[in-house]
Amino acid sequence: MNTIRASFGRLENRVAIVTGASSGIGRAIALTYAREGASVVCADIRESVDRNEQPTNQAIRDMGGKSIFWRTDVGDSTSMKTLVEATVQEFGKVDIMVNNAGIAPEASNHLPIYETSEATYDSTMRINSKGVWLGCKYAGQQMIKQNVEAGDSRGWIVNIASVLGLTGKAGTSAYTASKGSVISLTRAVAMDYAPHNIHCNVICPGFTRTAMIQQMCEEDGTRKVLDAAHPLKGLGQPDDIAKAALFFASGDSNWITAVTLPVDGGYVAQ
């Protein structure tokens, strides 16, 4: 088995937290960061989502990386604060925070807003919006405390939104509202942290091949529509998003903050 850690990787000696790391985009980001030399805390409500798939933290360790799993409810303030504290206890610091965890109950039940329950809206905003706010808050607090050389970046926050935060789609009022809030939140957070040399950027994935949209893709007609909606044709892969997240967490982005980056095969350009 190939070692996961690269010699002199782009994230060598850095410590990253990735929420929603047990599957999909979060898993791809965690594995990519580990390959580039980061120690990774995999945060999720479950260590494993697919019983046929090795837990992300175990996969990292088996290939020579450093990783732990920390059970986390991103919508709960105490849980998120404890996540950051546990990371510091285990690895001594937090350099990178990836706020990726999210839910999309409307993916399997497209209802117009006048038929959408308030409970759907509340639960979606709790995870997708408040969870990101809490991650920015507690990770940033820790980053500010950490000593760095004068002029060096103190930390990198990468938020994961969606192209639906930039466009409208019928039957997704709660999800779209949550992801739009993440985009606006990122700009404000970037301004709060800029004096401390902490970067905050947001990635907006297009429709990406993950369990979140699996049910939609099982319908042949829907799958063809989704494929055609992306000018580069076909759905994105989790690794496509992970590569952008690597850029935003590396020294290559040292003069970049408050950026909204669609990684979407051209979806929002239409």
MARMAR-209112 format. One record per residue (C-alpha): x, y, z; residue number from 0; residue in three letters. Coordinates in pm, whole numbers. Layout:
BEGIN
<voza><xx>X</xx><yy>Y</yy><zz>Z</zz><pos>NUM</pos><code>ALA</code></voza>
...
//
This chain:
BEGIN
<voza><xx>0</xx><yy>0</yy><zz>0</zz><pos>0</pos><code>MET</code></voza>
<voza><xx>135</xx><yy>342</yy><zz>-91</zz><pos>1</pos><code>ASN</code></voza>
<voza><xx>221</xx><yy>574</yy><zz>191</zz><pos>2</pos><code>THR</code></voza>
<voza><xx>-24</xx><yy>861</yy><zz>230</zz><pos>3</pos><code>ILE</code></voza>
<voza><xx>231</xx><yy>1116</yy><zz>346</zz><pos>4</pos><code>ARG</code></voza>
<voza><xx>431</xx><yy>1302</yy><zz>88</zz><pos>5</pos><code>ALA</code></voza>
<voza><xx>787</xx><yy>1413</yy><zz>153</zz><pos>6</pos><code>SER</code></voza>
<voza><xx>785</xx><yy>1790</yy><zz>197</zz><pos>7</pos><code>PHE</code></voza>
<voza><xx>412</xx><yy>1806</yy><zz>127</zz><pos>8</pos><code>GLY</code></voza>
<voza><xx>237</xx><yy>2138</yy><zz>86</zz><pos>9</pos><code>ARG</code></voza>
<voza><xx>81</xx><yy>2102</yy><zz>432</zz><pos>10</pos><code>LEU</code></voza>
<voza><xx>377</xx><yy>1952</yy><zz>613</zz><pos>11</pos><code>GLU</code></voza>
<voza><xx>363</xx><yy>2006</yy><zz>993</zz><pos>12</pos><code>ASN</code></voza>
<voza><xx>15</xx><yy>2160</yy><zz>979</zz><pos>13</pos><code>ARG</code></voza>
<voza><xx>-287</xx><yy>2046</yy><zz>1175</zz><pos>14</pos><code>VAL</code></voza>
<voza><xx>-628</xx><yy>2039</yy><zz>1008</zz><pos>15</pos><code>ALA</code></voza>
<voza><xx>-983</xx><yy>1982</yy><zz>1125</zz><pos>16</pos><code>ILE</code></voza>
<voza><xx>-1228</xx><yy>1857</yy><zz>864</zz><pos>17</pos><code>VAL</code></voza>
<voza><xx>-1595</xx><yy>1834</yy><zz>957</zz><pos>18</pos><code>THR</code></voza>
<voza><xx>-1814</xx><yy>1584</yy><zz>778</zz><pos>19</pos><code>GLY</code></voza>
<voza><xx>-1497</xx><yy>1381</yy><zz>717</zz><pos>20</pos><code>ALA</code></voza>
<voza><xx>-1655</xx><yy>1036</yy><zz>718</zz><pos>21</pos><code>SER</code></voza>
<voza><xx>-1778</xx><yy>1044</yy><zz>360</zz><pos>22</pos><code>SER</code></voza>
<voza><xx>-1797</xx><yy>1230</yy><zz>32</zz><pos>23</pos><code>GLY</code></voza>
<voza><xx>-1624</xx><yy>1564</yy><zz>-7</zz><pos>24</pos><code>ILE</code></voza>
<voza><xx>-1508</xx><yy>1575</yy><zz>355</zz><pos>25</pos><code>GLY</code></voza>
<voza><xx>-1339</xx><yy>1237</yy><zz>326</zz><pos>26</pos><code>ARG</code></voza>
<voza><xx>-1166</xx><yy>1340</yy><zz>4</zz><pos>27</pos><code>ALA</code></voza>
<voza><xx>-1038</xx><yy>1660</yy><zz>165</zz><pos>28</pos><code>ILE</code></voza>
<voza><xx>-911</xx><yy>1477</yy><zz>475</zz><pos>29</pos><code>ALA</code></voza>
<voza><xx>-724</xx><yy>1220</yy><zz>265</zz><pos>30</pos><code>LEU</code></voza>
<voza><xx>-578</xx><yy>1488</yy><zz>39</zz><pos>31</pos><code>THR</code></voza>
<voza><xx>-456</xx><yy>1694</yy><zz>334</zz><pos>32</pos><code>TYR</code></voza>
<voza><xx>-297</xx><yy>1388</yy><zz>491</zz><pos>33</pos><code>ALA</code></voza>
<voza><xx>-117</xx><yy>1302</yy><zz>166</zz><pos>34</pos><code>ARG</code></voza>
<voza><xx>28</xx><yy>1652</yy><zz>173</zz><pos>35</pos><code>GLU</code></voza>
<voza><xx>165</xx><yy>1607</yy><zz>524</zz><pos>36</pos><code>GLY</code></voza>
<voza><xx>-107</xx><yy>1744</yy><zz>755</zz><pos>37</pos><code>ALA</code></voza>
<voza><xx>-221</xx><yy>1581</yy><zz>1076</zz><pos>38</pos><code>SER</code></voza>
<voza><xx>-598</xx><yy>1553</yy><zz>1039</zz><pos>39</pos><code>VAL</code></voza>
<voza><xx>-882</xx><yy>1548</yy><zz>1290</zz><pos>40</pos><code>VAL</code></voza>
<voza><xx>-1179</xx><yy>1381</yy><zz>1125</zz><pos>41</pos><code>CYS</code></voza>
<voza><xx>-1496</xx><yy>1525</yy><zz>1279</zz><pos>42</pos><code>ALA</code></voza>
<voza><xx>-1839</xx><yy>1375</yy><zz>1215</zz><pos>43</pos><code>ASP</code></voza>
<voza><xx>-2139</xx><yy>1232</yy><zz>1394</zz><pos>44</pos><code>ILE</code></voza>
<voza><xx>-2032</xx><yy>880</yy><zz>1291</zz><pos>45</pos><code>ARG</code></voza>
<voza><xx>-1685</xx><yy>743</yy><zz>1235</zz><pos>46</pos><code>GLU</code></voza>
<voza><xx>-1799</xx><yy>546</yy><zz>933</zz><pos>47</pos><code>SER</code></voza>
<voza><xx>-2096</xx><yy>594</yy><zz>700</zz><pos>48</pos><code>VAL</code></voza>
<voza><xx>-2036</xx><yy>300</yy><zz>467</zz><pos>49</pos><code>ASP</code></voza>
<voza><xx>-1969</xx><yy>-32</yy><zz>641</zz><pos>50</pos><code>ARG</code></voza>
<voza><xx>-1776</xx><yy>-143</yy><zz>333</zz><pos>51</pos><code>ASN</code></voza>
<voza><xx>-1545</xx><yy>157</yy><zz>353</zz><pos>52</pos><code>GLU</code></voza>
<voza><xx>-1262</xx><yy>198</yy><zz>600</zz><pos>53</pos><code>GLN</code></voza>
<voza><xx>-1311</xx><yy>493</yy><zz>840</zz><pos>54</pos><code>PRO</code></voza>
<voza><xx>-1127</xx><yy>800</yy><zz>711</zz><pos>55</pos><code>THR</code></voza>
<voza><xx>-902</xx><yy>838</yy><zz>1015</zz><pos>56</pos><code>ASN</code></voza>
<voza><xx>-805</xx><yy>472</yy><zz>1001</zz><pos>57</pos><code>GLN</code></voza>
<voza><xx>-728</xx><yy>495</yy><zz>629</zz><pos>58</pos><code>ALA</code></voza>
<voza><xx>-496</xx><yy>787</yy><zz>700</zz><pos>59</pos><code>ILE</code></voza>
<voza><xx>-317</xx><yy>604</yy><zz>981</zz><pos>60</pos><code>ARG</code></voza>
<voza><xx>-281</xx><yy>282</yy><zz>782</zz><pos>61</pos><code>ASP</code></voza>
<voza><xx>-104</xx><yy>474</yy><zz>509</zz><pos>62</pos><code>MET</code></voza>
<voza><xx>141</xx><yy>643</yy><zz>742</zz><pos>63</pos><code>GLY</code></voza>
<voza><xx>-44</xx><yy>962</yy><zz>835</zz><pos>64</pos><code>GLY</code></voza>
<voza><xx>-154</xx><yy>1108</yy><zz>1168</zz><pos>65</pos><code>LYS</code></voza>
<voza><xx>-526</xx><yy>1127</yy><zz>1234</zz><pos>66</pos><code>SER</code></voza>
<voza><xx>-795</xx><yy>1087</yy><zz>1498</zz><pos>67</pos><code>ILE</code></voza>
<voza><xx>-1171</xx><yy>1077</yy><zz>1482</zz><pos>68</pos><code>PHE</code></voza>
<voza><xx>-1374</xx><yy>1311</yy><zz>1705</zz><pos>69</pos><code>TRP</code></voza>
<voza><xx>-1748</xx><yy>1265</yy><zz>1731</zz><pos>70</pos><code>ARG</code></voza>
<voza><xx>-1899</xx><yy>1608</yy><zz>1669</zz><pos>71</pos><code>THR</code></voza>
<voza><xx>-2238</xx><yy>1771</yy><zz>1634</zz><pos>72</pos><code>ASP</code></voza>
<voza><xx>-2146</xx><yy>2080</yy><zz>1434</zz><pos>73</pos><code>VAL</code></voza>
<voza><xx>-2471</xx><yy>2255</yy><zz>1526</zz><pos>74</pos><code>GLY</code></voza>
<voza><xx>-2390</xx><yy>2240</yy><zz>1898</zz><pos>75</pos><code>ASP</code></voza>
<voza><xx>-2165</xx><yy>2507</yy><zz>2045</zz><pos>76</pos><code>SER</code></voza>
<voza><xx>-2019</xx><yy>2289</yy><zz>2320</zz><pos>77</pos><code>THR</code></voza>
<voza><xx>-1945</xx><yy>2009</yy><zz>2076</zz><pos>78</pos><code>SER</code></voza>
<voza><xx>-1760</xx><yy>2240</yy><zz>1838</zz><pos>79</pos><code>MET</code></voza>
<voza><xx>-1564</xx><yy>2409</yy><zz>2114</zz><pos>80</pos><code>LYS</code></voza>
<voza><xx>-1463</xx><yy>2068</yy><zz>2247</zz><pos>81</pos><code>THR</code></voza>
<voza><xx>-1355</xx><yy>1960</yy><zz>1898</zz><pos>82</pos><code>LEU</code></voza>
<voza><xx>-1106</xx><yy>2245</yy><zz>1878</zz><pos>83</pos><code>VAL</code></voza>
<voza><xx>-983</xx><yy>2181</yy><zz>2233</zz><pos>84</pos><code>GLU</code></voza>
<voza><xx>-936</xx><yy>1810</yy><zz>2160</zz><pos>85</pos><code>ALA</code></voza>
<voza><xx>-738</xx><yy>1894</yy><zz>1847</zz><pos>86</pos><code>THR</code></voza>
<voza><xx>-503</xx><yy>2119</yy><zz>2042</zz><pos>87</pos><code>VAL</code></voza>
<voza><xx>-464</xx><yy>1854</yy><zz>2312</zz><pos>88</pos><code>GLN</code></voza>
<voza><xx>-378</xx><yy>1587</yy><zz>2053</zz><pos>89</pos><code>GLU</code></voza>
<voza><xx>-166</xx><yy>1786</yy><zz>1806</zz><pos>90</pos><code>PHE</code></voza>
<voza><xx>-81</xx><yy>2113</yy><zz>1982</zz><pos>91</pos><code>GLY</code></voza>
<voza><xx>-249</xx><yy>2361</yy><zz>1748</zz><pos>92</pos><code>LYS</code></voza>
<voza><xx>-504</xx><yy>2426</yy><zz>1471</zz><pos>93</pos><code>VAL</code></voza>
<voza><xx>-375</xx><yy>2559</yy><zz>1140</zz><pos>94</pos><code>ASP</code></voza>
<voza><xx>-662</xx><yy>2469</yy><zz>907</zz><pos>95</pos><code>ILE</code></voza>
<voza><xx>-1037</xx><yy>2450</yy><zz>966</zz><pos>96</pos><code>MET</code></voza>
<voza><xx>-1258</xx><yy>2301</yy><zz>695</zz><pos>97</pos><code>VAL</code></voza>
<voza><xx>-1628</xx><yy>2357</yy><zz>763</zz><pos>98</pos><code>ASN</code></voza>
<voza><xx>-1772</xx><yy>2094</yy><zz>532</zz><pos>99</pos><code>ASN</code></voza>
<voza><xx>-2043</xx><yy>1908</yy><zz>725</zz><pos>100</pos><code>ALA</code></voza>
<voza><xx>-2388</xx><yy>1955</yy><zz>578</zz><pos>101</pos><code>GLY</code></voza>
<voza><xx>-2727</xx><yy>1800</yy><zz>519</zz><pos>102</pos><code>ILE</code></voza>
<voza><xx>-2970</xx><yy>1821</yy><zz>228</zz><pos>103</pos><code>ALA</code></voza>
<voza><xx>-3308</xx><yy>1674</yy><zz>326</zz><pos>104</pos><code>PRO</code></voza>
<voza><xx>-3461</xx><yy>1836</yy><zz>18</zz><pos>105</pos><code>GLU</code></voza>
<voza><xx>-3243</xx><yy>1624</yy><zz>-211</zz><pos>106</pos><code>ALA</code></voza>
<voza><xx>-3492</xx><yy>1339</yy><zz>-176</zz><pos>107</pos><code>SER</code></voza>
<voza><xx>-3804</xx><yy>1549</yy><zz>-134</zz><pos>108</pos><code>ASN</code></voza>
<voza><xx>-3818</xx><yy>1854</yy><zz>-360</zz><pos>109</pos><code>HIS</code></voza>
<voza><xx>-4104</xx><yy>2063</yy><zz>-225</zz><pos>110</pos><code>LEU</code></voza>
<voza><xx>-4184</xx><yy>2427</yy><zz>-297</zz><pos>111</pos><code>PRO</code></voza>
<voza><xx>-4141</xx><yy>2661</yy><zz>-3</zz><pos>112</pos><code>ILE</code></voza>
<voza><xx>-4515</xx><yy>2672</yy><zz>63</zz><pos>113</pos><code>TYR</code></voza>
<voza><xx>-4506</xx><yy>2296</yy><zz>131</zz><pos>114</pos><code>GLU</code></voza>
<voza><xx>-4172</xx><yy>2282</yy><zz>312</zz><pos>115</pos><code>THR</code></voza>
<voza><xx>-4190</xx><yy>2233</yy><zz>688</zz><pos>116</pos><code>SER</code></voza>
<voza><xx>-4039</xx><yy>2476</yy><zz>933</zz><pos>117</pos><code>GLU</code></voza>
<voza><xx>-3859</xx><yy>2178</yy><zz>1090</zz><pos>118</pos><code>ALA</code></voza>
<voza><xx>-3678</xx><yy>2115</yy><zz>760</zz><pos>119</pos><code>THR</code></voza>
<voza><xx>-3565</xx><yy>2476</yy><zz>746</zz><pos>120</pos><code>TYR</code></voza>
<voza><xx>-3452</xx><yy>2481</yy><zz>1111</zz><pos>121</pos><code>ASP</code></voza>
<voza><xx>-3255</xx><yy>2156</yy><zz>1093</zz><pos>122</pos><code>SER</code></voza>
<voza><xx>-3088</xx><yy>2254</yy><zz>765</zz><pos>123</pos><code>THR</code></voza>
<voza><xx>-2984</xx><yy>2596</yy><zz>893</zz><pos>124</pos><code>MET</code></voza>
<voza><xx>-2860</xx><yy>2447</yy><zz>1222</zz><pos>125</pos><code>ARG</code></voza>
<voza><xx>-2607</xx><yy>2222</yy><zz>1048</zz><pos>126</pos><code>ILE</code></voza>
<voza><xx>-2527</xx><yy>2404</yy><zz>726</zz><pos>127</pos><code>ASN</code></voza>
<voza><xx>-2518</xx><yy>2762</yy><zz>850</zz><pos>128</pos><code>SER</code></voza>
<voza><xx>-2478</xx><yy>2768</yy><zz>1228</zz><pos>129</pos><code>LYS</code></voza>
<voza><xx>-2230</xx><yy>2480</yy><zz>1210</zz><pos>130</pos><code>GLY</code></voza>
<voza><xx>-2004</xx><yy>2684</yy><zz>983</zz><pos>131</pos><code>VAL</code></voza>
<voza><xx>-2043</xx><yy>2992</yy><zz>1204</zz><pos>132</pos><code>TRP</code></voza>
<voza><xx>-1936</xx><yy>2791</yy><zz>1510</zz><pos>133</pos><code>LEU</code></voza>
<voza><xx>-1642</xx><yy>2639</yy><zz>1327</zz><pos>134</pos><code>GLY</code></voza>
<voza><xx>-1521</xx><yy>2982</yy><zz>1218</zz><pos>135</pos><code>CYS</code></voza>
<voza><xx>-1565</xx><yy>3116</yy><zz>1569</zz><pos>136</pos><code>LYS</code></voza>
<voza><xx>-1383</xx><yy>2851</yy><zz>1772</zz><pos>137</pos><code>TYR</code></voza>
<voza><xx>-1110</xx><yy>2764</yy><zz>1524</zz><pos>138</pos><code>ALA</code></voza>
<voza><xx>-1035</xx><yy>3132</yy><zz>1473</zz><pos>139</pos><code>GLY</code></voza>
<voza><xx>-1016</xx><yy>3194</yy><zz>1847</zz><pos>140</pos><code>GLN</code></voza>
<voza><xx>-752</xx><yy>2924</yy><zz>1872</zz><pos>141</pos><code>GLN</code></voza>
<voza><xx>-559</xx><yy>3046</yy><zz>1569</zz><pos>142</pos><code>MET</code></voza>
<voza><xx>-535</xx><yy>3396</yy><zz>1718</zz><pos>143</pos><code>ILE</code></voza>
<voza><xx>-371</xx><yy>3251</yy><zz>2031</zz><pos>144</pos><code>LYS</code></voza>
<voza><xx>-98</xx><yy>3072</yy><zz>1837</zz><pos>145</pos><code>GLN</code></voza>
<voza><xx>247</xx><yy>3217</yy><zz>1792</zz><pos>146</pos><code>ASN</code></voza>
<voza><xx>376</xx><yy>3263</yy><zz>1438</zz><pos>147</pos><code>VAL</code></voza>
<voza><xx>668</xx><yy>3443</yy><zz>1281</zz><pos>148</pos><code>GLU</code></voza>
<voza><xx>600</xx><yy>3808</yy><zz>1199</zz><pos>149</pos><code>ALA</code></voza>
<voza><xx>419</xx><yy>3834</yy><zz>867</zz><pos>150</pos><code>GLY</code></voza>
<voza><xx>333</xx><yy>3464</yy><zz>847</zz><pos>151</pos><code>ASP</code></voza>
<voza><xx>-19</xx><yy>3341</yy><zz>799</zz><pos>152</pos><code>SER</code></voza>
<voza><xx>-180</xx><yy>3240</yy><zz>1125</zz><pos>153</pos><code>ARG</code></voza>
<voza><xx>-443</xx><yy>3007</yy><zz>984</zz><pos>154</pos><code>GLY</code></voza>
<voza><xx>-668</xx><yy>2901</yy><zz>698</zz><pos>155</pos><code>TRP</code></voza>
<voza><xx>-1045</xx><yy>2856</yy><zz>717</zz><pos>156</pos><code>ILE</code></voza>
<voza><xx>-1213</xx><yy>2682</yy><zz>422</zz><pos>157</pos><code>VAL</code></voza>
<voza><xx>-1591</xx><yy>2677</yy><zz>410</zz><pos>158</pos><code>ASN</code></voza>
<voza><xx>-1788</xx><yy>2450</yy><zz>179</zz><pos>159</pos><code>ILE</code></voza>
<voza><xx>-2110</xx><yy>2600</yy><zz>37</zz><pos>160</pos><code>ALA</code></voza>
<voza><xx>-2275</xx><yy>2506</yy><zz>-294</zz><pos>161</pos><code>SER</code></voza>
<voza><xx>-2358</xx><yy>2645</yy><zz>-635</zz><pos>162</pos><code>VAL</code></voza>
<voza><xx>-2714</xx><yy>2661</yy><zz>-500</zz><pos>163</pos><code>LEU</code></voza>
<voza><xx>-2595</xx><yy>2938</yy><zz>-273</zz><pos>164</pos><code>GLY</code></voza>
<voza><xx>-2531</xx><yy>3138</yy><zz>-590</zz><pos>165</pos><code>LEU</code></voza>
<voza><xx>-2830</xx><yy>3032</yy><zz>-801</zz><pos>166</pos><code>THR</code></voza>
<voza><xx>-3192</xx><yy>2938</yy><zz>-747</zz><pos>167</pos><code>GLY</code></voza>
<voza><xx>-3339</xx><yy>2590</yy><zz>-780</zz><pos>168</pos><code>LYS</code></voza>
<voza><xx>-3701</xx><yy>2500</yy><zz>-722</zz><pos>169</pos><code>ALA</code></voza>
<voza><xx>-3768</xx><yy>2278</yy><zz>-423</zz><pos>170</pos><code>GLY</code></voza>
<voza><xx>-3452</xx><yy>2370</yy><zz>-230</zz><pos>171</pos><code>THR</code></voza>
<voza><xx>-3551</xx><yy>2678</yy><zz>-29</zz><pos>172</pos><code>SER</code></voza>
<voza><xx>-3394</xx><yy>2565</yy><zz>299</zz><pos>173</pos><code>ALA</code></voza>
<voza><xx>-3074</xx><yy>2426</yy><zz>149</zz><pos>174</pos><code>TYR</code></voza>
<voza><xx>-3026</xx><yy>2726</yy><zz>-79</zz><pos>175</pos><code>THR</code></voza>
<voza><xx>-3080</xx><yy>2967</yy><zz>211</zz><pos>176</pos><code>ALA</code></voza>
<voza><xx>-2824</xx><yy>2782</yy><zz>423</zz><pos>177</pos><code>SER</code></voza>
<voza><xx>-2557</xx><yy>2780</yy><zz>155</zz><pos>178</pos><code>LYS</code></voza>
<voza><xx>-2617</xx><yy>3142</yy><zz>58</zz><pos>179</pos><code>GLY</code></voza>
<voza><xx>-2562</xx><yy>3236</yy><zz>421</zz><pos>180</pos><code>SER</code></voza>
<voza><xx>-2227</xx><yy>3053</yy><zz>423</zz><pos>181</pos><code>VAL</code></voza>
<voza><xx>-2108</xx><yy>3258</yy><zz>126</zz><pos>182</pos><code>ILE</code></voza>
<voza><xx>-2200</xx><yy>3589</yy><zz>292</zz><pos>183</pos><code>SER</code></voza>
<voza><xx>-2069</xx><yy>3471</yy><zz>629</zz><pos>184</pos><code>LEU</code></voza>
<voza><xx>-1732</xx><yy>3390</yy><zz>474</zz><pos>185</pos><code>THR</code></voza>
<voza><xx>-1685</xx><yy>3747</yy><zz>354</zz><pos>186</pos><code>ARG</code></voza>
<voza><xx>-1761</xx><yy>3889</yy><zz>699</zz><pos>187</pos><code>ALA</code></voza>
<voza><xx>-1542</xx><yy>3635</yy><zz>878</zz><pos>188</pos><code>VAL</code></voza>
<voza><xx>-1256</xx><yy>3709</yy><zz>639</zz><pos>189</pos><code>ALA</code></voza>
<voza><xx>-1275</xx><yy>4076</yy><zz>737</zz><pos>190</pos><code>MET</code></voza>
<voza><xx>-1284</xx><yy>3992</yy><zz>1110</zz><pos>191</pos><code>ASP</code></voza>
<voza><xx>-976</xx><yy>3774</yy><zz>1083</zz><pos>192</pos><code>TYR</code></voza>
<voza><xx>-772</xx><yy>3966</yy><zz>826</zz><pos>193</pos><code>ALA</code></voza>
<voza><xx>-599</xx><yy>4178</yy><zz>1095</zz><pos>194</pos><code>PRO</code></voza>
<voza><xx>-479</xx><yy>3850</yy><zz>1248</zz><pos>195</pos><code>HIS</code></voza>
<voza><xx>-353</xx><yy>3717</yy><zz>913</zz><pos>196</pos><code>ASN</code></voza>
<voza><xx>-611</xx><yy>3438</yy><zz>908</zz><pos>197</pos><code>ILE</code></voza>
<voza><xx>-756</xx><yy>3352</yy><zz>567</zz><pos>198</pos><code>HIS</code></voza>
<voza><xx>-1120</xx><yy>3256</yy><zz>510</zz><pos>199</pos><code>CYS</code></voza>
<voza><xx>-1251</xx><yy>3143</yy><zz>172</zz><pos>200</pos><code>ASN</code></voza>
<voza><xx>-1548</xx><yy>2945</yy><zz>45</zz><pos>201</pos><code>VAL</code></voza>
<voza><xx>-1582</xx><yy>2675</yy><zz>-220</zz><pos>202</pos><code>ILE</code></voza>
<voza><xx>-1911</xx><yy>2623</yy><zz>-404</zz><pos>203</pos><code>CYS</code></voza>
<voza><xx>-1921</xx><yy>2270</yy><zz>-546</zz><pos>204</pos><code>PRO</code></voza>
<voza><xx>-2145</xx><yy>2187</yy><zz>-836</zz><pos>205</pos><code>GLY</code></voza>
<voza><xx>-2341</xx><yy>1863</yy><zz>-829</zz><pos>206</pos><code>PHE</code></voza>
<voza><xx>-2079</xx><yy>1618</yy><zz>-706</zz><pos>207</pos><code>THR</code></voza>
<voza><xx>-2091</xx><yy>1240</yy><zz>-701</zz><pos>208</pos><code>ARG</code></voza>
<voza><xx>-2156</xx><yy>1176</yy><zz>-330</zz><pos>209</pos><code>THR</code></voza>
<voza><xx>-2410</xx><yy>990</yy><zz>-119</zz><pos>210</pos><code>ALA</code></voza>
<voza><xx>-2598</xx><yy>1318</yy><zz>-69</zz><pos>211</pos><code>MET</code></voza>
<voza><xx>-2730</xx><yy>1315</yy><zz>-426</zz><pos>212</pos><code>ILE</code></voza>
<voza><xx>-2719</xx><yy>939</yy><zz>-486</zz><pos>213</pos><code>GLN</code></voza>
<voza><xx>-3096</xx><yy>901</yy><zz>-485</zz><pos>214</pos><code>GLN</code></voza>
<voza><xx>-3132</xx><yy>1175</yy><zz>-745</zz><pos>215</pos><code>MET</code></voza>
<voza><xx>-2874</xx><yy>1006</yy><zz>-966</zz><pos>216</pos><code>CYS</code></voza>
<voza><xx>-3052</xx><yy>672</yy><zz>-955</zz><pos>217</pos><code>GLU</code></voza>
<voza><xx>-3328</xx><yy>816</yy><zz>-1172</zz><pos>218</pos><code>GLU</code></voza>
<voza><xx>-3197</xx><yy>798</yy><zz>-1526</zz><pos>219</pos><code>ASP</code></voza>
<voza><xx>-3385</xx><yy>1107</yy><zz>-1644</zz><pos>220</pos><code>GLY</code></voza>
<voza><xx>-3265</xx><yy>1318</yy><zz>-1351</zz><pos>221</pos><code>THR</code></voza>
<voza><xx>-2908</xx><yy>1202</yy><zz>-1396</zz><pos>222</pos><code>ARG</code></voza>
<voza><xx>-2910</xx><yy>1307</yy><zz>-1761</zz><pos>223</pos><code>LYS</code></voza>
<voza><xx>-3046</xx><yy>1649</yy><zz>-1665</zz><pos>224</pos><code>VAL</code></voza>
<voza><xx>-2773</xx><yy>1695</yy><zz>-1402</zz><pos>225</pos><code>LEU</code></voza>
<voza><xx>-2501</xx><yy>1587</yy><zz>-1643</zz><pos>226</pos><code>ASP</code></voza>
<voza><xx>-2623</xx><yy>1831</yy><zz>-1906</zz><pos>227</pos><code>ALA</code></voza>
<voza><xx>-2646</xx><yy>2116</yy><zz>-1652</zz><pos>228</pos><code>ALA</code></voza>
<voza><xx>-2266</xx><yy>2130</yy><zz>-1629</zz><pos>229</pos><code>HIS</code></voza>
<voza><xx>-2095</xx><yy>2267</yy><zz>-1944</zz><pos>230</pos><code>PRO</code></voza>
<voza><xx>-1797</xx><yy>2037</yy><zz>-1884</zz><pos>231</pos><code>LEU</code></voza>
<voza><xx>-2054</xx><yy>1753</yy><zz>-1879</zz><pos>232</pos><code>LYS</code></voza>
<voza><xx>-2106</xx><yy>1501</yy><zz>-1603</zz><pos>233</pos><code>GLY</code></voza>
<voza><xx>-2096</xx><yy>1531</yy><zz>-1227</zz><pos>234</pos><code>LEU</code></voza>
<voza><xx>-1794</xx><yy>1643</yy><zz>-1032</zz><pos>235</pos><code>GLY</code></voza>
<voza><xx>-1587</xx><yy>1409</yy><zz>-818</zz><pos>236</pos><code>GLN</code></voza>
<voza><xx>-1505</xx><yy>1468</yy><zz>-448</zz><pos>237</pos><code>PRO</code></voza>
<voza><xx>-1137</xx><yy>1494</yy><zz>-542</zz><pos>238</pos><code>ASP</code></voza>
<voza><xx>-1219</xx><yy>1792</yy><zz>-765</zz><pos>239</pos><code>ASP</code></voza>
<voza><xx>-1333</xx><yy>1980</yy><zz>-456</zz><pos>240</pos><code>ILE</code></voza>
<voza><xx>-1046</xx><yy>1850</yy><zz>-244</zz><pos>241</pos><code>ALA</code></voza>
<voza><xx>-790</xx><yy>1996</yy><zz>-484</zz><pos>242</pos><code>LYS</code></voza>
<voza><xx>-943</xx><yy>2341</yy><zz>-444</zz><pos>243</pos><code>ALA</code></voza>
<voza><xx>-953</xx><yy>2296</yy><zz>-65</zz><pos>244</pos><code>ALA</code></voza>
<voza><xx>-583</xx><yy>2210</yy><zz>-74</zz><pos>245</pos><code>LEU</code></voza>
<voza><xx>-505</xx><yy>2532</yy><zz>-258</zz><pos>246</pos><code>PHE</code></voza>
<voza><xx>-700</xx><yy>2739</yy><zz>-3</zz><pos>247</pos><code>PHE</code></voza>
<voza><xx>-515</xx><yy>2571</yy><zz>287</zz><pos>248</pos><code>ALA</code></voza>
<voza><xx>-166</xx><yy>2608</yy><zz>143</zz><pos>249</pos><code>SER</code></voza>
<voza><xx>87</xx><yy>2885</yy><zz>113</zz><pos>250</pos><code>GLY</code></voza>
<voza><xx>-23</xx><yy>2928</yy><zz>-249</zz><pos>251</pos><code>ASP</code></voza>
<voza><xx>-320</xx><yy>3128</yy><zz>-118</zz><pos>252</pos><code>SER</code></voza>
<voza><xx>-122</xx><yy>3359</yy><zz>112</zz><pos>253</pos><code>ASN</code></voza>
<voza><xx>-267</xx><yy>3677</yy><zz>-42</zz><pos>254</pos><code>TRP</code></voza>
<voza><xx>-619</xx><yy>3545</yy><zz>-90</zz><pos>255</pos><code>ILE</code></voza>
<voza><xx>-915</xx><yy>3585</yy><zz>143</zz><pos>256</pos><code>THR</code></voza>
<voza><xx>-1294</xx><yy>3635</yy><zz>118</zz><pos>257</pos><code>ALA</code></voza>
<voza><xx>-1301</xx><yy>3456</yy><zz>-219</zz><pos>258</pos><code>VAL</code></voza>
<voza><xx>-1603</xx><yy>3256</yy><zz>-340</zz><pos>259</pos><code>THR</code></voza>
<voza><xx>-1481</xx><yy>2984</yy><zz>-576</zz><pos>260</pos><code>LEU</code></voza>
<voza><xx>-1729</xx><yy>2774</yy><zz>-776</zz><pos>261</pos><code>PRO</code></voza>
<voza><xx>-1586</xx><yy>2430</yy><zz>-857</zz><pos>262</pos><code>VAL</code></voza>
<voza><xx>-1875</xx><yy>2331</yy><zz>-1075</zz><pos>263</pos><code>ASP</code></voza>
<voza><xx>-1789</xx><yy>2241</yy><zz>-1432</zz><pos>264</pos><code>GLY</code></voza>
<voza><xx>-1920</xx><yy>2579</yy><zz>-1541</zz><pos>265</pos><code>GLY</code></voza>
<voza><xx>-2266</xx><yy>2545</yy><zz>-1380</zz><pos>266</pos><code>TYR</code></voza>
<voza><xx>-2303</xx><yy>2904</yy><zz>-1254</zz><pos>267</pos><code>VAL</code></voza>
<voza><xx>-2166</xx><yy>3063</yy><zz>-1570</zz><pos>268</pos><code>ALA</code></voza>
<voza><xx>-2484</xx><yy>2988</yy><zz>-1768</zz><pos>269</pos><code>GLN</code></voza>
//
